[in-house]
Amino acid sequence: MKMQAVRQRAKDAEVSIPSRVSKGELIRMIQRQEGNQDCFGASWRHTCPWVECCWRDDCLNGSHH
């Protein structure tokens, strides 16, 4: 997912977006706001059981910087 789309999702979730934030940190902020585990980019991501997660492709492909 492109950063612009992540920023829009953050706005939709009413996340206050800092001026300088990495894509991974912004996704983790969204995950927390939505009541989910903030696991994006976790070391165990390749064994992640949440196959329906909307962040899964980016997470597994290493787009978490």
C-alpha positions in Angstrom: 0.0 0.0 0.0 1.4 3.4 -0.9 2.1 5.9 1.8 -0.7 8.2 0.6 -3.2 5.4 1.1 -1.8 4.7 4.5 -2.1 8.4 5.5 -5.7 8.4 4.3 -6.5 5.2 6.3 -4.9 6.9 9.3 -7.1 10.0 8.8 -10.2 7.7 8.5 -9.2 6.0 11.7 -8.8 9.4 13.4 -5.1 8.9 14.0 -3.1 12.0 14.7 -0.3 11.9 12.1 3.1 13.3 13.2 4.9 15.4 10.6 7.7 12.8 10.4 6.7 9.2 10.7 7.7 6.1 8.9 5.2 4.0 7.0 5.7 1.1 9.5 5.2 3.3 12.5 2.1 4.9 11.0 0.6 1.5 10.3 1.3 0.4 13.9 -0.4 3.6 15.1 -3.4 2.6 13.0 -3.4 -0.9 14.3 -3.4 0.3 17.9 -6.2 2.8 17.2 -8.3 0.0 15.6 -7.8 -2.1 18.7 -5.4 -4.6 17.0 -2.0 -5.8 17.9 0.6 -3.3 16.6 2.6 -6.1 14.9 3.4 -4.7 11.5 7.0 -5.6 10.6 7.4 -7.9 13.7 10.2 -10.4 13.7 7.7 -13.2 13.6 5.7 -11.8 10.6 6.6 -14.8 8.3 4.6 -17.1 10.6 1.7 -14.6 11.1 -1.6 -16.3 11.6 -3.7 -13.3 10.4 -4.0 -14.1 6.7 -6.9 -11.6 6.2 -4.9 -8.7 7.5 -5.0 -5.7 5.1 -1.3 -5.0 5.8 -0.1 -8.5 5.2 1.5 -8.1 1.7 3.5 -5.0 2.8 4.5 -6.6 6.1 5.7 -9.8 4.5 7.5 -7.9 1.7 9.5 -5.9 4.1 7.8 -2.5 3.4 7.9 -1.6 7.1 10.6 1.0 7.2 
